[in-house]
Amino acid sequence: MDTKTVILFIAHGSRRQAANQEIIEIAKALAEQSNHKVIACFLEIAQPDIPNALEDAAQKETRVIKILPYFLTEGRHVKEDIPRIISEKLATLNYSGKIEWIDYFGSHDQVKKLLSQLIQ
């Protein structure tokens, strides 16, 4: 597994543990398919939260942290909350690597194609 690139897979978080576990399972599958370390984390309610996951990702061997918001729309969480939380935590870390943002999940054309297939 390539530990030089770490993906932060950020979901909202739920009071329902089974929902959070689904996110963790998706992250595991992404790690297997991509050969990168993938850390599932949550904006609120569930653990690990974004700051703790970012701290875990920002190890000295990590060169790139990719931020992947698993959200369907570009609401306040995607546009404001997640970038603010990432920025605030990075200010406290001694991380010299690169941060890359992947567009939020719902913005990708493949999602629209999948939805179209589902309604057929």
Secondary structure as GFF3:
##gff-version 3
##sequence-region A 1 120
A	DSSP	beta_strand	2	11	.	.	.	ID=ss1
A	DSSP	alpha_helix	17	34	.	.	.	ID=ss2
A	DSSP	beta_strand	36	42	.	.	.	ID=ss3
A	DSSP	alpha_helix	50	57	.	.	.	ID=ss4
A	DSSP	beta_strand	64	69	.	.	.	ID=ss5
A	DSSP	alpha_helix	76	76	.	.	.	ID=ss6
A	DSSP	pi_helix	77	81	.	.	.	ID=ss7
A	DSSP	alpha_helix	82	90	.	.	.	ID=ss8
A	DSSP	beta_strand	98	101	.	.	.	ID=ss9
A	DSSP	three_ten_helix	105	107	.	.	.	ID=ss10
A	DSSP	alpha_helix	109	119	.	.	.	ID=ss11
###
